[in-house]
């Protein structure tokens, strides 16, 4: 089985009054959320915040990105 690693980045913005809440929610993710992220073949998932700008990065190591993203929903 050949697995190709793909790299993804996403950019978004936060409302200024929601930045602290966002940071708090993402500072200690639930174990079940981390499990699903791993089961959906995402690795090295990282989130960076600069002012209202949010950048996330992850590596995908699966075979069916669309199916895995559907499962993430």
Residue pairs with C-beta under 8 A, 6 or more apart in sequence:
1 63
3 61
3 62
3 63
5 59
5 60
5 61
6 59
6 60
6 65
7 57
7 58
7 59
7 60
8 57
8 58
8 59
8 60
9 55
9 56
9 57
10 55
10 56
11 53
11 54
11 55
12 53
12 54
12 56
13 52
13 53
13 54
14 22
14 49
14 52
14 53
14 54
15 52
16 52
19 49
19 52
22 49
22 54
23 49
26 47
36 71
36 72
37 45
37 72
39 71
40 62
40 68
40 69
40 71
40 72
41 60
41 61
41 62
41 63
41 68
42 58
42 59
42 60
42 61
42 68
43 58
43 59
43 60
43 61
44 57
44 58
44 59
45 56
45 57
45 58
46 56
46 57
46 58
47 54
47 55
47 56
47 57
48 54
48 55
48 56
48 57
49 55
60 68
62 68
